[in-house]
Amino acid sequence: MTEPFSGEHSDPSDRSPAGPLYVPVRPGHSGCAARLFRTPLGDRTAVGFTSVQRLTDTLGPDQAWIRLAVPALRAVTVPLGITALTVDPRFSAPAPAPVEPGTSVTALRIA
């Protein structure tokens, strides 16, 4: 489900999930950064899951995550131009295979 972000969220018919989401992150030198994804049409989207099980079913058990409320996730992503939130996506591309440091691009083979 992809939802556009807007400034007001007091409408009772708002389809945002109740409670914090499990947001995939990638660790960095100064903390964690939310992982951003693309919709099937190529637009960037923030992603959150309603349970750890749904996150690990989609992204694998090694995926790092944090809990964020929807307004906090919006506060992080809207300044980056991200205007959509996808909750509980079911599909994702497989993670790329790790590359050994010092391996040249010409040495990589596509199977």
N, C-alpha and C positions, 0 to 999 in steps of 0.2 A: 504494500500500500504506500503510495507516494502522496505526500500532502504538501501544499504550498505553505510557506511561512507567512504569517501576517502579524501585525502589531498587536491586535486585540485577540484575546483568547478566553473571553468570559462567556461565550455562547455555550449554553448547555448541550447543543447538538454538535459541538466540536468533536471531531473524531480522534483527537490526540489520545494516546493511551494514558490511563490513570497511573500515576506513580513514576518513579525513575525508570530509565531504560538502561540496559546493558550495552554500552557503546564500545565497539572495537577500537583499540588504540595501538599505536606503535611507540615503543619506548625510545627516548632520545636523550641527549646529553643534559637537557635542562628539564626533564620530566616527560610526560606522555603527550602525544598528539593524537587527536581523533583521526581514525582512518576515514578517508572520503572515497566514495565509490561513484560509479557512473550508472545511469539508468540504461535500459536497452536502446534508447534513442541517443545516448551519449551525453546527456546532461549530468552535471555533478550533483551528488546528493549526499546528505548526511544519513547515517544508518544507525538504527538502534533496535535492540531485541527486547522482547518482554520477559525472557527467561534466559538463564545461562544455558539451558539445554538447547534452546533454539539457536543461540549463538554458536555453540560448539557443533551442532548438527550441520550448520551451514559453513562455518569457517574453520572448524577443526578444534581439537582440545588444546592446542598450543597457542591459540589466539589470546593475547592479553586484552583485558577489558576494564572499564571503570563504570560506576553507576552515575548517571547524570539525569536530572530532570529535564524535560523537554525545553523549558525556558533557558536553562543553562547551555544545552546543546545548541540552541538557536543563537545565543549570545556569542558562542565560539565560532559558528559557521557563517552567519549572515554577513559579518564584515569581510569574509572571503568571497562573497557573491553566491554562496550556496543558498538557494531558495526552496529546496525540497527536502523532505524528510521521508525516508523509506523505513517502515517498521516491519520487522520480521520478514526480510527477503528470504526466498527459498533457494535461490540459485546464486552461485558465484563461480568465477573462473578458478581453476586450480592454482595453487600457489606456485610460483616459479621455482625451479630447482636451484639450490644454492650453487654459486660459482666460486671456485677456489681463488683466493687472492693471487694476483699476478697472471691469471689466465687471459690470454689475448682473445679478442672477439673472433678472430679468424680461426682460432683453435676450437671454438665451440661447434658442435654438430647438432643439427636438428634431426630428431628421430622421426 
